[in-house]
Amino acid sequence: MTTDRQIAFERDGAVTVLLLDRPAALNAFTRELRSQLRAALTALAADDAVRAVVLAGRGRAFCAGADLKEAGSGSAERELLDEYQPCFEAIATMGKPVIAAVAGSASGVGMSLALHCDLMIMADDAFLCAAFGRIGLVPDGGASWLLTRQLGYRRAFQLAIESERITAARALELGLANRVVAAAELMTEARGWAARLAALSPQAVAGTKQLMRQAQQAGFDEIFRREAVLQVGCAASAYCRERVEEFRNKRTAGTTPAGQGTDGSKR
């Protein structure tokens, strides 16, 4: 039996664009889409040639949430734990940045998916919506945890129970999105951003992601120690050695960057 393709890849050098590919259904999640997304994220995590990922939806929406045509076809608990959570964990543990490029709507668990990404860029006419309350559900896909830590209890609670539509401008103001761009430029800007991140030290990017993900739960002393351990490996990397040598050569040539003292300190 042939499985319908519900995920697509677009590769450009060290950047991969991963597309939810159900445009007629606004990329709503089916069981098959969850399975394919998990497999795709796992493959990208293991591919050393990929240094940054853009996650987007084909067509006019990022993801409209769960496909209600499949609702009630199984245990919601098992579906969330066995099918959704591995996708979100794959994003969190991947040693490379994942940028959510949100066009149109990111609603329900589609919003959760976008929030699980490391960075978010939104089209100026896009929006987020915790739509669970509209159909008598609690937030899921980790949305309760993500929103409370980002927004605080009162704002997150109101947003969730009232299923508030959060415009791109409001998402930027709240810190849910990093950037907002013209809708026509969304994918160009997302690809360009990913390419710039892909040019950075993969070891430093992976380490920074690991530290900041862990810092949401670990204490200061624990994170301080982990920073020290990871810094040893980063300092020994070819990327770091090359950048330090470039800096030294500039100083030797008398081209110390403006605003910096000859000892390397900021003025």
C-alpha positions, 0 to 999 in steps of 0.5 A: 500500500502506498503511503500519501506523502504529507511531508516535503523537503527542500534542500539548499546547501546546509539548510533544509526546509521541511514542509508540512504538505497538506495544503488543502487541509491547511496542513492539519495533523493526521496520524500519518503526518505525525509519523512522517514528521517524526521520521523527517526530524530524526533524519535531519538530526542525524545528517551532519550536512544539515546545519539549520532547518526551516519548518513551514507549511505549504500553502496558506497556513502553517498548521491548523491543528489536529485534523478533526476528521480523525478526532475520536479515532483513538486514545487522545492520551496515547496519541499525544504521548506516542505520536506528538511528543516524539516530534517535539522532543526531536526538535528540542534535542536536535543539535541545530536550530529549527526556525518556524516560518509561520504563514496564515494560521498556527492554531491548536497543536499547530501553535504548539509545534511552532512554539517548540521550535527554537526561533519563529518568524511570522508573516505580517498577516499570520496569527497564533491561536490556542484554539483548544477552548473553542471545542472544549479542550485543554491546551496540549502538545506542551502549550500550557508549559510553553505559554506559562513560561513565556507569558506568565500565568495570568496572560497565558491562562486568559489566552488559552481559555478565550482562544485569543487570536494573537496577531504577528505584531502581538506575538512579536511584542509578547516575545513569542515570535522573533521576527515579523516580515511581509508575507511575500518575503516570509520564506526568503527571509526564513531561508536567509536567516537559516543560512546565516545560522548554518554558517556559524560554529555547529558545535557552539550552536548545538551547545548554546541550544542545549544549555538554554533548553536545560536552563529552563529547568536547571539551577544556576550552578548546574548550568554554570558547570555545564557551560564550563564543560562545553566551552572546553570543546568549543575552544578546541574546535577548528572554527574557534581557532580560525576565528581567534587567529583572524582576530589576532591577525587584524590586531597585528595589522593595526585594524583593531575594530572600532570601539575596542581597546588594543587589549581586546576590551570594550571601550 
